[in-house]
C-alpha cells in the first residue's frame, strides 16, 4: 500500500483570525504551502512566517481549494492541528530491555502501542529520543534549523552497556552524537532509566561524569528507576530497586550534585521522586530542584506539589478562612500505593487548619498492570472500581481523582474507562484534581470558582 502524502489536518481555527476569515474549518487538510508539502509543525511554522502564502487545501468534502494570503511576517494564520507531525511518527528501532510498551496488557487502544522515537516531537513536545534512528537528512535538518533543546534517552554512556540496554548495535555511538550536537550549539536534556545491576553503580557514575562534561550544552539529567509491570512474560528478567540500592543511587546523584554545583553553579543531575520513595528518604527542599525542568520525568513533582499545598494553607489561614470554618465536608483522595504516605502527610497538615473537613485516602492496588506498579498516573478505572468494592467509605464522601490518571483529550483512564463511565458505576460523586497543590486546597474548601 502506498504511503499517503503528508497533509496538516486542521483541529481548530481561532475566531476572527486570518484562517477564520478565509473560511478554513476543522477537518480541512493543508496539502502545500507555496508549492511545498509540509511534513510537520516545524515546517509549517517556518512557512507561516512568510509574508506571501499560497495555501493548497483539501476541504473536508473533498474539494480542492487554493488561497492566496498577504500578511505581516509576525502574523499567524490562527490554526492548530490534530497532530504535530503530518507525515507519520518516526518509529523506534530499538528493542529496549525495559520498554514499557512491551509490558502493556493486550486489548488497549492502538495509540498506546506506538513506539515513537521522533526528533521532531522531542523538539516540539519534549518527548525523549535515543538518536539511533536518525538519517543523514534528519541530522542535516537538526543542524540547519538548530533544533534545540532536544530530549535524549541516554541510559548509559558506556557503549556496550547502552547496546545491551537498547539491543541496537547503533546505540553505542551516543557520545559522538552528543559531541556533534554540542559543536552545533544545540542544547539537550537527558534521562537515564536505571535497571538494577546493569546501569547503576560504577556505570551510573561514568554516565554522569561523561554527560557532565557537556555542560552547558547539557542542561539537565534525570535519573529514573525502571518501571516494571506484571506483563513481562517472555521478556528479559528485570527487577525493581531495593531500598538499599535506591539509597546507593541517591548517594551517587547527591555526590555529583555537590561537584557540579561547585564547578558549574548548577546541580545538573536530579533523581526522580520515585527513588526517594523507594529509598524511604526525605525529599530535598524545593530549591534543590532549581528550575524544575524535569517535572515530566517525575523529578521534583511531589516537592513542588507539597510546597504549593502548604503555601495555599498559609494563605487561606492568613485570610481568615480557618475562622470562617467552612461547612463540614468529606473527601477521599484516590492515589497509587506509592504516594499514600505522602497524602497522609498532607492530610495531617490540612486537618490541623480545617478540622471540620474530613480527608480520607484510598490507595489503589494496581491489578491492571500488576501490584509492583505503584505510581498514581497508572491507576485505572477498573482498579478504582474494585478498590471501592473492597473498601467501606462514608456514603457522603466525594472522590478526588488526580488528573495524572487521565489521558487528554479523551478524559479516560489507560484501561479505556472514562470518568463519566466510572461515575455511572459507583455511588459517589467524583471530582478531577489538577496537579496543583493550591487547586487541591481550594477544592477541599469549596473555592474552585475563586
C-alpha positions as CSV (number, residue, x, y, z in Angstrom):
1,X,0.0,0.0,0.0
2,X,1.3,3.4,-1.0
3,X,2.0,5.7,2.0
4,X,-0.3,8.7,1.9
5,X,1.3,12.0,1.2
6,X,1.6,14.4,4.3
7,X,-1.2,16.9,5.0
8,X,-1.8,19.0,8.0
9,X,-5.3,18.3,9.3
10,X,-6.8,21.3,11.0
11,X,-8.1,20.7,14.5
12,X,-9.3,24.2,15.3
13,X,-9.5,27.7,13.9
14,X,-9.1,30.8,16.1
15,X,-12.1,33.1,15.8
16,X,-11.6,36.2,13.7
17,X,-8.1,35.0,12.6
18,X,-6.8,35.1,9.0
19,X,-7.8,31.4,8.7
20,X,-11.2,32.2,10.0
21,X,-11.7,35.0,7.5
22,X,-10.6,32.7,4.7
23,X,-13.2,30.1,5.7
24,X,-10.9,27.4,6.7
25,X,-12.6,24.8,9.0
26,X,-11.6,21.9,11.3
27,X,-11.1,18.8,9.2
28,X,-9.7,20.7,6.2
29,X,-6.2,19.5,5.1
30,X,-3.4,21.8,4.2
31,X,-1.6,20.0,1.4
32,X,1.0,22.5,0.4
33,X,2.2,26.0,1.2
34,X,4.0,27.9,-1.5
35,X,4.2,24.7,-3.5
36,X,5.9,22.7,-0.8
37,X,4.5,19.8,1.2
38,X,4.5,20.4,5.0
39,X,5.8,17.3,6.8
40,X,5.4,18.6,10.4
41,X,4.6,21.6,12.6
42,X,8.2,22.8,12.4
43,X,8.0,23.2,8.7
44,X,4.5,24.8,9.0
45,X,5.7,27.4,11.5
46,X,8.6,28.4,9.2
47,X,6.3,28.6,6.2
48,X,3.7,30.5,8.1
49,X,6.2,33.3,8.9
50,X,6.4,34.3,5.2
51,X,4.6,37.4,4.0
52,X,3.1,35.8,0.9
53,X,1.4,32.5,1.2
54,X,-0.3,30.2,-1.3
55,X,-2.3,27.6,0.5
56,X,-3.4,24.4,-1.3
57,X,-6.2,23.0,0.8
58,X,-8.3,19.8,0.5
59,X,-11.6,20.6,2.1
60,X,-13.4,18.0,4.3
61,X,-15.9,17.4,1.5
62,X,-13.1,16.5,-1.0
63,X,-13.0,19.8,-2.9
64,X,-9.5,21.3,-3.6
65,X,-9.1,25.0,-2.9
66,X,-6.3,27.4,-3.3
67,X,-5.9,30.6,-1.2
68,X,-3.5,33.5,-1.5
69,X,-2.6,35.4,1.6
70,X,-0.7,38.7,2.1
71,X,0.3,39.3,5.7
72,X,3.0,40.5,8.1
73,X,5.7,38.0,8.9
74,X,4.7,38.0,12.6
75,X,1.0,37.4,11.9
76,X,-0.1,33.8,12.3
77,X,-2.9,32.1,10.4
78,X,-4.7,31.1,13.6
79,X,-4.6,27.3,13.1
80,X,-4.0,24.3,15.3
81,X,-3.6,20.8,14.0
82,X,-4.6,17.3,15.0
83,X,-1.0,16.2,15.3
84,X,2.4,17.8,15.4
85,X,3.8,15.6,12.6
86,X,1.9,15.3,9.4
87,X,3.8,12.5,7.6
88,X,3.7,9.9,10.3
89,X,5.6,9.4,13.5
90,X,9.2,8.2,13.2
91,X,9.2,4.8,15.0
92,X,11.7,3.4,17.4
93,X,14.3,1.0,16.0
94,X,15.3,-0.3,19.5
95,X,14.2,-3.3,21.5
96,X,14.9,-2.0,24.9
97,X,15.1,-4.4,27.8
98,X,12.8,-2.2,29.9
99,X,10.4,-0.9,27.2
100,X,7.1,-0.1,28.9
101,X,5.1,-0.6,25.7
102,X,6.2,-4.2,25.6
103,X,4.8,-4.6,29.1
104,X,1.3,-3.3,28.3
105,X,-1.6,-5.7,28.5
106,X,-3.5,-6.6,25.3
107,X,-6.7,-5.0,24.2
108,X,-6.0,-1.3,24.8
109,X,-6.4,1.4,22.2
110,X,-3.8,1.2,19.4
111,X,-2.1,4.5,20.1
112,X,-0.7,3.1,23.4
113,X,1.3,0.6,21.5
114,X,3.1,3.1,19.3
115,X,6.9,3.2,19.9
116,X,7.9,6.7,18.8
117,X,11.4,7.9,18.6
118,X,10.9,11.2,16.6
119,X,13.3,14.0,16.9
120,X,10.6,16.5,15.9
121,X,8.4,15.5,18.8
122,X,11.4,15.8,21.0
123,X,11.9,19.4,19.9
124,X,8.2,20.3,19.9
125,X,6.8,18.4,22.9
126,X,9.8,17.3,25.0
127,X,9.5,13.6,24.3
128,X,12.7,11.6,24.7
129,X,14.6,10.1,21.8
130,X,17.6,7.8,21.5
131,X,19.3,9.2,18.4
132,X,19.5,5.7,17.0
133,X,17.2,6.1,14.0
134,X,18.3,9.4,12.6
135,X,19.1,9.6,8.9
136,X,21.6,11.8,7.3
137,X,18.8,14.1,6.2
138,X,17.5,14.2,9.8
139,X,20.9,15.2,11.2
140,X,21.2,17.9,8.4
141,X,17.9,19.3,9.3
142,X,18.7,19.5,13.0
143,X,21.9,21.3,12.1
144,X,20.3,23.7,9.6
145,X,17.4,24.7,11.9
146,X,19.4,24.4,15.2
147,X,16.6,22.4,16.8
148,X,17.3,22.9,20.4
149,X,16.8,21.8,23.1
150,X,16.3,18.1,22.4
151,X,15.5,15.5,25.0
152,X,17.7,12.4,24.8
153,X,17.4,9.0,26.4
154,X,20.9,8.1,27.4
155,X,20.6,5.3,29.9
156,X,24.3,4.7,29.8
157,X,27.3,6.3,28.1
158,X,29.3,3.1,28.2
159,X,28.9,1.8,24.6
160,X,28.5,-1.9,25.4
161,X,26.0,-1.3,28.3
162,X,23.9,1.0,26.1
163,X,23.9,-1.5,23.3
164,X,22.8,-4.1,25.7
165,X,20.0,-1.9,27.2
166,X,18.7,-0.8,23.8
167,X,19.5,-4.0,21.9
168,X,20.6,-2.0,19.0
169,X,24.2,-2.0,17.6
170,X,23.9,1.7,16.7
171,X,23.3,2.6,20.3
172,X,27.0,2.7,21.2
173,X,27.6,5.9,19.1
174,X,25.9,8.1,21.6
175,X,28.9,10.3,22.7
176,X,29.8,11.1,19.1
177,X,26.2,12.2,18.5
178,X,26.3,14.4,21.6
179,X,29.6,15.9,20.6
180,X,28.1,16.7,17.2
181,X,25.1,18.5,18.8
182,X,27.3,20.4,21.2
183,X,29.5,21.5,18.3
184,X,26.4,22.9,16.5
185,X,25.5,24.9,19.6
186,X,22.5,22.7,20.4
187,X,21.3,22.2,24.0
188,X,19.8,19.0,25.3
189,X,18.2,17.4,28.4
190,X,18.9,13.8,29.2
191,X,17.5,10.9,31.1
192,X,18.9,7.6,32.3
193,X,16.4,4.9,33.2
194,X,18.2,2.6,35.6
195,X,18.0,-1.1,35.9
196,X,19.5,-2.7,39.0
197,X,22.8,-4.4,38.3
198,X,23.1,-3.1,34.7
199,X,23.5,0.6,34.6
200,X,23.6,1.7,38.2
201,X,26.8,1.8,40.4
202,X,30.0,2.5,38.5
203,X,28.2,2.6,35.2
204,X,26.0,5.4,36.5
205,X,29.0,7.3,37.9
206,X,30.6,7.1,34.4
207,X,27.3,8.2,32.7
208,X,27.0,11.2,35.0
209,X,30.7,12.2,34.6
210,X,30.6,11.8,30.8
211,X,27.4,13.8,30.4
212,X,28.6,16.5,32.9
213,X,31.5,17.2,30.6
214,X,28.9,18.5,28.0
215,X,27.8,21.4,30.3
216,X,26.4,24.0,29.4
217,X,25.0,22.1,26.3
218,X,23.6,19.5,28.7
219,X,21.0,21.4,30.7
220,X,19.7,18.7,33.0
221,X,20.0,14.9,33.6
222,X,17.1,12.9,35.2
223,X,17.9,9.6,36.9
224,X,14.8,7.5,36.8
225,X,14.1,3.9,38.1
226,X,12.9,1.3,35.7
227,X,9.2,0.7,35.6
228,X,8.0,-2.9,35.5
229,X,4.5,-4.3,35.1
230,X,3.1,-7.8,35.7
231,X,3.0,-8.4,31.9
232,X,6.6,-9.4,31.3
233,X,6.1,-12.9,30.0
234,X,9.0,-13.9,27.6
235,X,10.7,-10.6,28.3
236,X,14.2,-10.2,29.7
237,X,14.3,-10.7,33.5
238,X,14.5,-7.4,35.4
239,X,13.6,-6.4,38.9
240,X,12.9,-3.3,40.9
241,X,15.4,-1.5,43.2
242,X,15.6,-2.5,46.8
243,X,15.7,0.3,49.4
244,X,19.4,-0.1,49.9
245,X,20.1,0.0,46.1
246,X,17.9,3.1,45.8
247,X,19.9,4.8,48.6
248,X,23.1,3.9,46.8
249,X,21.8,5.6,43.6
250,X,20.9,8.7,45.6
251,X,24.3,8.8,47.1
252,X,25.9,8.9,43.6
253,X,23.4,11.6,42.5
254,X,24.0,13.8,45.6
255,X,27.8,13.5,45.3
256,X,27.6,14.5,41.6
257,X,25.3,17.4,42.5
258,X,27.8,18.8,45.0
259,X,30.6,18.6,42.5
260,X,28.6,20.2,39.7
261,X,27.3,22.9,41.9
262,X,30.9,23.8,42.8
263,X,32.1,23.6,39.2
264,X,29.1,25.0,37.2
265,X,26.8,26.6,39.7
266,X,24.1,24.1,38.9
267,X,23.4,20.6,40.3
268,X,22.7,19.4,36.8
269,X,21.7,15.9,37.7
270,X,18.5,15.1,39.6
271,X,16.9,11.9,40.9
272,X,13.2,11.1,40.2
273,X,10.8,11.3,43.2
274,X,10.4,7.5,42.9
275,X,13.9,6.9,44.1
276,X,13.3,8.8,47.3
277,X,10.1,6.8,47.9
278,X,12.0,3.5,47.2
279,X,14.8,4.6,49.4
280,X,12.4,5.8,52.1
281,X,14.4,9.0,52.3
282,X,13.2,12.6,52.7
283,X,12.9,14.7,49.6
284,X,15.3,17.6,49.2
285,X,13.9,21.1,49.6
286,X,12.2,22.5,46.5
287,X,15.0,24.9,45.8
288,X,17.4,22.0,45.3
289,X,15.5,21.2,42.1
290,X,16.4,24.6,40.6
291,X,14.2,25.4,37.6
292,X,12.2,22.2,37.8
293,X,13.0,21.3,34.2
294,X,12.4,17.6,34.6
295,X,8.9,17.6,36.1
296,X,7.5,15.5,33.2
297,X,10.0,12.8,34.3
298,X,8.7,12.8,37.9
299,X,11.6,14.9,39.2
300,X,10.5,17.3,41.9
301,X,6.9,16.9,41.2
302,X,6.0,15.9,44.8
303,X,8.1,18.6,46.5
304,X,6.5,21.2,44.2
305,X,3.0,19.9,45.0
306,X,3.7,19.9,48.7
307,X,5.1,23.4,48.7
308,X,2.0,24.7,46.7
309,X,-0.3,22.9,49.2
310,X,1.5,24.4,52.2
311,X,1.5,27.9,50.8
312,X,-2.2,27.7,50.0
313,X,-2.9,26.6,53.5
314,X,-1.0,29.5,55.0
315,X,-2.7,31.9,52.5
316,X,-6.2,30.8,53.4
317,X,-5.4,30.7,57.1
318,X,-4.0,34.2,56.9
319,X,-7.1,35.3,55.1
320,X,-9.2,34.1,58.0
321,X,-10.7,31.2,56.1
322,X,-10.0,28.9,59.1
323,X,-12.0,31.2,61.3
324,X,-14.9,31.2,58.8
325,X,-15.0,27.4,59.5
326,X,-16.2,26.1,56.1
327,X,-19.1,23.8,56.1
328,X,-18.2,20.2,57.1
329,X,-17.3,18.1,54.1
330,X,-15.8,14.7,53.4
331,X,-13.4,13.8,50.6
332,X,-11.5,10.8,49.6
333,X,-8.3,11.2,47.5
334,X,-7.7,8.2,45.2
335,X,-4.0,7.5,44.7
336,X,-1.4,4.9,43.8
337,X,0.0,2.9,46.7
338,X,3.4,4.6,46.3
339,X,2.1,8.1,47.2
340,X,-0.3,7.0,50.0
341,X,2.2,8.0,52.7
342,X,2.7,11.4,51.1
343,X,-1.0,12.1,51.1
344,X,-1.2,11.1,54.7
345,X,1.4,13.8,55.5
346,X,-0.7,16.4,53.6
347,X,-3.9,15.3,55.4
348,X,-2.3,15.9,58.8
349,X,-1.3,19.4,57.7
350,X,-4.7,20.2,56.3
351,X,-6.9,18.9,59.2
352,X,-4.8,21.0,61.7
353,X,-6.0,24.1,60.0
354,X,-9.5,22.9,58.9
355,X,-10.5,20.2,61.3
356,X,-14.2,20.1,60.3
357,X,-13.3,18.9,56.8
358,X,-12.5,15.2,56.6
359,X,-10.0,13.9,54.2
360,X,-9.6,10.1,53.6
361,X,-7.1,8.4,51.4
362,X,-7.8,5.4,49.2
363,X,-4.6,3.7,48.0
364,X,-5.5,1.6,44.9
365,X,-3.6,-1.6,44.3
366,X,-2.8,-1.9,40.6
367,X,-4.2,-5.2,39.3
368,X,-4.4,-4.0,35.7
369,X,-0.6,-3.6,35.3
370,X,0.5,-5.6,38.4
371,X,0.9,-4.7,42.0
372,X,4.5,-3.7,41.5
373,X,3.2,-0.6,39.7
374,X,2.6,1.9,42.5
375,X,2.5,5.3,40.7
376,X,-0.7,7.2,40.6
377,X,-0.5,8.0,36.9
378,X,-1.1,4.3,36.0
379,X,-4.1,3.7,38.2
380,X,-7.0,2.6,36.1
381,X,-10.8,2.9,36.3
382,X,-11.4,-0.8,36.8
383,X,-9.0,-0.9,39.7
384,X,-10.6,2.2,41.3
385,X,-14.0,0.4,41.0
386,X,-12.5,-2.7,42.5
387,X,-11.0,-0.8,45.4
388,X,-14.3,0.8,46.2
389,X,-16.0,-2.6,46.4
390,X,-13.3,-3.8,48.8
391,X,-13.3,-0.6,51.0
392,X,-16.0,1.0,53.2
393,X,-16.3,4.7,52.7
394,X,-18.7,7.2,54.1
395,X,-21.7,7.4,51.8
396,X,-21.4,11.2,51.6
397,X,-17.7,11.2,50.5
398,X,-16.6,12.9,47.3
399,X,-13.9,11.0,45.3
400,X,-11.0,13.2,44.2
401,X,-9.1,11.8,41.2
402,X,-5.7,13.2,40.3
403,X,-5.6,14.5,36.7
404,X,-2.5,12.4,36.0
405,X,-4.6,9.3,35.9
406,X,-6.5,10.6,32.8
407,X,-5.4,10.9,29.2
408,X,-6.4,14.0,27.3
409,X,-8.5,15.0,25.4
410,X,-10.5,11.7,25.9
411,X,-10.5,12.1,29.7
412,X,-10.2,8.4,30.1
413,X,-8.0,6.1,32.1
414,X,-5.4,3.8,30.5
415,X,-7.9,0.9,30.5
416,X,-10.2,3.0,28.3
417,X,-12.9,3.7,31.0
418,X,-13.9,7.3,31.0
419,X,-14.6,9.4,34.1
420,X,-18.3,9.5,33.2
421,X,-18.4,5.7,32.9
422,X,-16.8,5.4,36.4
423,X,-19.4,7.8,37.8
424,X,-22.2,5.7,36.3
425,X,-20.8,2.5,38.0
426,X,-20.3,3.9,41.5
427,X,-22.4,5.7,44.1
428,X,-20.0,8.6,44.9
429,X,-19.7,12.0,43.3
430,X,-16.3,12.5,41.5
431,X,-14.1,15.5,41.0
432,X,-10.9,15.6,39.0
433,X,-7.9,17.3,40.8
434,X,-5.3,19.3,38.8
435,X,-1.7,18.6,39.6
436,X,-1.5,21.8,41.6
437,X,-1.3,22.0,45.4
438,X,-3.3,25.2,45.7
439,X,-6.1,23.9,43.4
440,X,-6.4,20.9,45.7
441,X,-6.8,23.1,48.8
442,X,-9.4,25.2,47.0
443,X,-11.3,22.1,46.1
444,X,-11.3,20.9,49.7
445,X,-12.6,24.3,50.8
446,X,-15.2,24.6,48.0
447,X,-13.4,27.5,46.5
448,X,-12.8,26.2,43.0
449,X,-14.5,29.1,41.3
450,X,-12.5,31.8,43.0
